[in-house]
Amino acid sequence: MNPVEIIRKKRDKQKLTREEMEFFIKGYVDGKIPDYQMSAFLMAIYFNKMDFDETVVFTDIMLNSGVVVDLSDIPGVKVDKHSTGGIGDKVSIILAPMVASCGVPVPMISGRGLGHTGGTLDKLDSIPGFRTNLSLGEYKEVISKIGIVMIGQTKEIAPADKKMYALRDVTGTVECIPLIAGSIMSKKLAEGIDALVLDIKTGRGAFMQSKEDAIELAKTLIAIGNRFGKKTIGFLTDMSQPLGNAVGNWLEIAECVECLRGKDVPDLMEVTYLLGGAMLMLGKKASSIEDGIKICKEAITSGRAYKKFLEMVEHQGGKKEYIEELSKYPKSKYSKSIVSKSDGDIVKIDALEVGLVGIILGAGRMKVDDVIDPKAGIVFYKKVGDSVEKGDTIAILYCDDEEKLKQAEKRLERAILVATEPCTPPKLIYAMIDEMGIHEWKQ
């Protein structure tokens, strides 16, 4: 086969065969097809898309470019969760130990943050000693022992996706639903799971800002999961303002620890309990999502979820003393309070801007090789819908660089709007999506 002919075929909006896609993707992984031809191929897909059958084939080829983990010797229904990402989205760090403590094994392979969204791996890496780079053997060993493991993508898992994603990131071909779906599902299907719960974010701070795009992505992901025999359901959730109060890696870990100990951060825990309830239902430990939510709440109040988190930290090399005594962690050199300049209600906290402010402070990266400061970030004391008086603290910024702190302060002030009209918080959970369609979620 000729790579140029395959590129031309997709450029001209024709459907590709399995043989053509296998030839192209395998050739790229093996180094026989250069970056410039793969870039052209990806751009052709970006503009002309792939139909569902092509997307399934694309996913299958990437899935089978590496190892598909077999966890059949571990008892129980293995269930994972995937979020399309957002600002302050630390749900996995509470969710995984909570669900595992209820008897559902959770094998989780997560990603790093890039651009304005945070990454679960960067948050876990802020725990001193914690290893997210376990080998596949260690991955299986940890989940066998304690029913939970949280790592990054290994070189054996979907290597085609790993190589192609790096190229997509620098060629402007990330925002394409078939490519996104294939990338996500090839990794998730390789983990050894039996079922999957998706958290599809929409709003200003989300990857898919429009509801229409978010729903299309959710439908594609769910259809792929079910086509591969993995029961998959999803929820469409809001990302117009940060989720929870903390933004920044260690700051988010600290918030998760407090929630695992029983602190109620309403929006964060509402999403966490919902996804947990769905995971318990799919894991056959609850008769319904609502029943699963009750069981998850008991796992938090009893301390069982927090104990499971400590087990995971210990088994993955983390120093438990920093979790048990959060005040031991180093503090940023500088901090700055953002205060309200008037009385009123907070009507807007621009999630995208908050994410970009976090990057200025050192909490995120714009390039893969940027160095993250795990201490840096923002803690919010007020959210959309809260009333404030002049002089009230809305947020505090943390950073080791005084000049960057000043830049961040000005930008965050512009991202927050206080008005005299009363304001109610945005709806947090819009819909549940499964193979039967979209169902409005009534809270």
C-alpha positions in Angstrom: 0.0 0.0 0.0 1.0 3.6 -0.6 0.7 6.1 2.4 0.0 9.0 0.0 -3.0 7.2 -1.5 -4.4 6.6 1.9 -4.0 10.2 2.9 -5.6 11.3 -0.4 -8.5 8.9 0.2 -9.4 10.4 3.5 -8.7 13.9 2.2 -11.3 13.2 -0.4 -13.9 12.1 2.2 -13.8 8.4 1.5 -14.1 5.7 4.0 -10.9 3.8 5.0 -10.7 0.0 5.2 -9.3 -1.8 8.2 -6.3 -2.9 6.1 -5.5 0.7 5.1 -5.7 2.0 8.7 -3.7 -1.0 10.0 -1.0 -0.4 7.4 -0.8 3.3 8.2 -0.9 3.1 12.1 1.4 0.1 12.3 3.8 1.7 9.9 3.9 4.8 12.0 4.5 2.9 15.2 7.3 0.9 13.5 9.0 4.1 12.2 8.3 3.3 8.5 5.8 6.2 8.1 7.3 9.6 9.1 5.7 12.3 11.3 4.9 14.5 8.3 2.7 11.9 6.7 1.0 11.0 9.9 0.3 14.7 10.5 -1.3 14.9 7.0 -3.4 11.8 7.8 -4.6 13.2 11.1 -5.4 16.6 9.6 -7.5 14.8 6.9 -9.4 13.0 9.6 -9.7 16.2 11.6 -11.5 17.9 8.7 -13.4 14.9 7.2 -14.0 12.9 10.4 -14.5 9.1 10.5 -17.9 7.3 10.7 -18.7 5.1 13.6 -17.5 1.9 12.0 -14.1 3.6 11.1 -13.8 4.9 14.7 -14.4 1.4 16.1 -11.7 0.0 13.8 -9.3 2.9 14.6 -9.8 2.2 18.4 -9.3 -1.5 17.9 -6.0 -1.1 16.0 -4.7 1.3 18.7 -5.9 -1.0 21.5 -4.1 -4.0 19.9 -0.9 -2.1 19.1 0.1 -3.0 22.7 -0.8 -5.2 25.6 -4.4 -5.7 26.7 -4.2 -6.4 30.4 -6.0 -9.6 31.7 -7.4 -9.1 35.2 -9.8 -12.1 35.0 -8.1 -13.8 37.9 -9.1 -10.9 40.2 -12.6 -11.5 41.6 -15.4 -9.1 41.0 -16.5 -6.7 38.2 -13.7 -4.3 37.5 -15.0 -0.8 36.9 -13.2 2.4 36.0 -14.2 6.1 35.5 -12.9 8.6 32.9 -13.4 12.3 33.0 -12.9 14.5 29.9 -11.2 17.0 32.3 -11.6 20.4 33.8 -10.5 22.9 36.4 -10.4 21.5 40.0 -11.6 18.1 38.7 -10.1 16.0 41.4 -13.0 13.5 41.6 -10.9 10.4 40.8 -8.8 10.8 43.9 -11.8 10.5 46.2 -13.9 8.3 43.9 -11.4 5.4 43.3 -10.7 4.6 47.0 -14.4 5.1 47.9 -15.6 2.6 45.3 -12.8 0.1 46.0 -13.7 0.3 49.7 -17.2 -0.9 48.8 -15.8 -4.1 47.1 -15.6 -3.0 43.4 -12.0 -3.3 42.0 -10.8 -0.1 40.4 -7.9 -0.3 37.9 -7.3 3.3 36.8 -4.8 4.5 34.2 -4.9 8.3 34.2 -3.2 11.2 32.3 -1.3 14.3 32.9 -2.6 17.9 32.6 -1.9 19.8 29.5 -3.2 23.3 28.6 -5.7 24.7 31.0 -7.0 21.3 32.4 -5.4 19.5 35.3 -4.2 15.9 35.3 -4.8 13.2 37.9 -1.2 12.0 37.6 0.2 15.4 38.4 -1.9 15.6 41.5 -0.9 12.1 42.7 2.8 12.9 41.9 2.6 15.8 44.4 2.4 13.2 47.2 6.0 12.6 48.3 7.3 9.2 47.1 4.0 8.2 45.3 4.8 6.2 42.2 2.5 6.5 39.2 5.0 4.8 36.9 4.4 1.2 38.1 5.2 -1.6 35.7 2.3 -3.7 34.4 3.4 -6.5 36.8 3.2 -4.1 39.7 -0.1 -2.7 38.5 -1.6 -6.2 38.6 0.0 -6.9 42.0 -1.3 -3.8 43.7 -4.9 -4.2 42.5 -4.8 -7.9 43.4 -3.8 -6.9 47.0 -6.0 -3.9 47.7 -8.5 -3.6 44.9 -7.3 -0.3 43.6 -4.4 1.1 41.6 -3.8 4.5 39.9 -1.0 4.8 37.4 0.0 6.5 34.1 0.0 5.0 30.6 2.9 2.5 30.4 4.9 2.0 27.2 3.0 -1.4 26.7 -0.5 0.2 26.8 -1.7 1.5 23.4 1.7 2.7 22.2 0.1 3.9 18.9 -2.1 6.3 20.8 0.8 7.5 22.9 2.9 8.4 19.8 0.0 9.8 17.9 -1.3 11.9 20.7 2.1 13.7 21.1 1.9 14.5 17.4 -1.8 15.6 17.6 -0.9 18.0 20.4 1.6 19.9 18.2 -0.3 19.8 14.9 -3.6 21.2 16.0 -5.5 18.0 15.5 -6.6 17.3 19.1 -10.2 18.6 18.9 -11.7 15.8 16.7 -14.3 13.5 18.3 -13.3 10.3 16.4 -9.6 10.8 17.4 -10.5 11.7 21.0 -12.8 8.7 21.3 -10.2 6.3 19.9 -7.5 7.7 22.2 -9.6 7.5 25.3 -11.2 4.1 24.7 -8.0 2.4 23.5 -6.4 3.1 26.8 -9.5 2.3 28.9 -10.2 -1.0 27.1 -6.5 -2.0 27.6 -6.7 -1.7 31.4 -8.6 -4.9 32.0 -11.9 -3.4 33.0 -15.4 -4.9 32.7 -17.4 -1.6 32.8 -16.8 2.1 32.5 -18.5 5.3 33.9 -17.8 8.5 32.0 -17.9 12.1 33.2 -18.3 14.3 30.2 -17.7 17.9 31.1 -19.3 20.9 29.3 -18.9 24.6 29.8 -16.3 27.3 29.7 -13.5 25.3 31.5 -14.2 22.0 29.6 -12.5 20.4 26.7 -15.9 20.3 24.9 -17.4 23.7 25.8 -20.7 23.2 23.9 -23.3 20.8 25.2 -23.9 19.5 21.6 -20.2 18.6 21.2 -20.1 17.0 24.7 -23.2 14.9 24.0 -21.7 13.8 20.6 -18.5 12.7 22.3 -20.4 10.9 25.1 -22.5 9.0 22.6 -19.5 7.9 20.6 -17.5 6.8 23.7 -20.5 4.9 25.1 -21.2 3.2 21.8 -17.6 2.1 21.5 -17.5 0.7 25.0 -20.6 -1.3 24.5 -19.4 -2.5 21.0 -16.3 -4.0 22.8 -18.5 -5.7 25.4 -17.9 -3.2 28.3 -21.0 -1.8 29.8 -20.5 2.0 29.5 -22.7 4.9 30.8 -21.9 8.6 31.0 -23.0 11.8 32.7 -23.0 15.3 31.3 -21.7 17.6 34.1 -21.0 21.3 34.4 -17.6 22.9 34.1 -18.4 26.6 33.9 -16.7 27.2 37.2 -14.0 25.2 39.1 -15.1 22.0 40.7 -14.6 22.1 44.5 -12.5 24.8 46.2 -8.9 24.0 45.3 -7.0 24.4 42.0 -3.4 23.1 42.0 -1.9 19.8 42.6 -1.1 19.4 46.3 -3.9 21.8 47.2 -6.3 19.5 45.4 -4.8 16.4 47.2 -5.4 18.1 50.5 -9.0 18.9 49.6 -9.5 15.2 48.6 -8.1 14.0 51.9 -10.4 16.3 53.8 -13.4 15.0 51.8 -12.3 11.4 52.4 -12.3 12.3 56.1 -15.9 13.5 55.9 -15.7 17.2 54.9 -18.6 18.1 52.6 -17.6 20.2 49.6 -21.1 20.2 48.0 -20.4 20.4 44.3 -17.3 18.1 44.4 -19.0 15.4 46.5 -22.3 15.5 44.5 -20.4 14.5 41.3 -18.2 12.0 43.2 -21.2 10.3 44.9 -23.1 10.1 41.6 -20.2 8.5 39.7 -19.5 6.2 42.6 -23.2 5.1 42.7 -23.0 4.3 39.0 -19.8 2.4 39.4 -21.3 0.3 42.3 -24.3 -0.4 40.2 -22.2 -1.6 37.2 -20.0 -3.5 39.7 -23.1 -5.4 41.0 -22.7 -4.0 44.5 -25.8 -1.8 44.3 -29.2 -2.4 42.9 -29.4 1.2 41.4 -27.4 4.4 41.2 -29.4 5.8 44.1 -28.6 2.7 46.2 -25.0 3.0 45.2 -24.9 6.7 46.3 -26.1 5.7 49.8 -23.4 3.0 50.1 -20.7 5.5 48.9 -21.8 8.0 51.5 -21.5 5.3 54.2 -18.0 4.5 53.0 -17.0 8.1 53.6 -18.7 8.5 57.0 -17.4 5.2 58.3 -13.8 6.1 57.4 -13.5 3.1 55.1 -12.8 5.2 52.0 -10.0 7.2 53.7 -8.4 4.0 55.0 -8.4 2.5 51.4 -6.7 5.7 50.2 -4.0 5.4 52.8 -3.5 1.7 51.7 -3.1 2.9 48.1 -0.6 5.6 49.0 1.4 3.0 51.0 1.4 0.4 48.3 2.5 2.9 45.6 5.4 4.2 47.6 3.9 7.4 49.0 4.8 8.8 52.4 1.6 8.4 54.5 2.7 11.0 57.1 2.0 13.8 54.6 -1.5 12.6 54.2 -2.1 11.9 57.9 -0.7 15.4 58.8 -1.4 17.7 55.9 0.3 20.6 57.6 3.7 18.9 57.1 3.7 19.7 53.4 5.9 22.7 52.3 4.1 26.0 51.8 4.5 28.5 48.9 6.7 31.5 49.7 4.0 34.0 48.8 0.2 34.2 48.9 -2.3 36.9 47.9 -6.0 37.3 48.7 -8.6 38.3 46.1 -11.2 40.3 47.9 -14.6 41.5 46.8 -14.7 45.2 45.9 -18.5 45.4 46.4 -21.5 43.8 48.0 -23.5 41.4 45.9 -23.7 37.9 44.5 -20.9 36.1 42.6 -22.4 35.5 39.2 -19.3 34.2 37.4 -16.0 32.5 38.0 -14.5 31.8 34.6 -13.2 28.3 34.7 -11.0 28.6 31.7 -9.4 31.8 33.0 -8.9 30.1 36.4 -7.0 27.3 34.7 -4.8 29.7 32.8 -4.1 31.6 36.1 -3.1 28.3 37.6 -0.5 27.8 34.8 0.9 31.3 35.5 1.3 30.4 39.2 3.1 27.1 38.2 0.3 24.6 38.9 0.0 23.5 35.2 1.9 23.2 32.0 1.5 24.5 28.4 4.2 22.2 27.1 4.9 18.6 28.0 8.3 19.4 29.5 7.2 22.3 31.6 8.0 21.8 35.3 5.1 22.0 37.7 5.3 23.5 41.2 3.0 21.1 43.3 2.4 23.7 46.0 1.2 26.4 43.6 -2.5 27.2 43.0 -5.7 28.8 44.2 -8.2 28.1 47.0 -11.7 29.5 46.6 -13.7 30.6 49.6 -16.7 31.7 47.6 -18.4 30.1 44.5 -21.0 31.2 42.0 -24.3 32.0 43.8 -22.6 33.0 47.1 -23.3 36.4 48.6 -20.3 38.6 49.4 -19.7 41.9 51.2 -17.1 44.4 50.3 -13.7 43.1 51.6 -14.7 39.4 51.8 -12.0 37.0 50.7 -13.1 35.2 47.5 -9.9 33.3 46.9 -6.2 33.0 47.9 -3.4 32.5 45.3 -0.2 30.6 46.2 3.1 30.9 44.3 6.9 30.9 44.9 7.4 33.8 42.4 6.2 37.2 43.5 6.1 38.6 40.0 4.0 35.8 38.7 1.7 36.2 41.7 1.1 39.8 40.6 0.2 38.7 37.1 -2.1 36.0 38.3 -3.8 38.4 40.8 -4.8 40.8 38.0 -6.0 38.1 35.7 -8.1 36.3 38.4 -9.7 39.5 39.5 -11.0 39.9 35.9 -12.3 36.3 35.9 -14.6 36.9 38.8 -17.8 38.9 38.5 -19.9 40.2 41.4 -23.2 41.8 40.7 -26.1 43.2 42.7 -28.7 40.8 41.0 -29.4 37.6 42.9 -27.7 34.5 41.3 -28.3 30.8 41.7 -25.5 28.3 41.1 -25.5 26.5 37.7 -27.0 23.1 37.4 -24.3 20.6 38.1 -25.5 17.4 36.5 -27.4 17.8 33.2 -28.1 14.3 32.0 -27.3 10.6 32.1 -26.4 9.0 28.7 -26.5 5.3 27.9 -27.1 3.1 24.9 -30.8 4.0 25.1 -30.1 7.7 24.7 -30.0 10.9 26.8 -32.0 11.1 30.1 -32.3 14.4 32.0 -30.9 14.0 35.5 -33.3 15.2 38.1 -31.5 16.3 41.2 
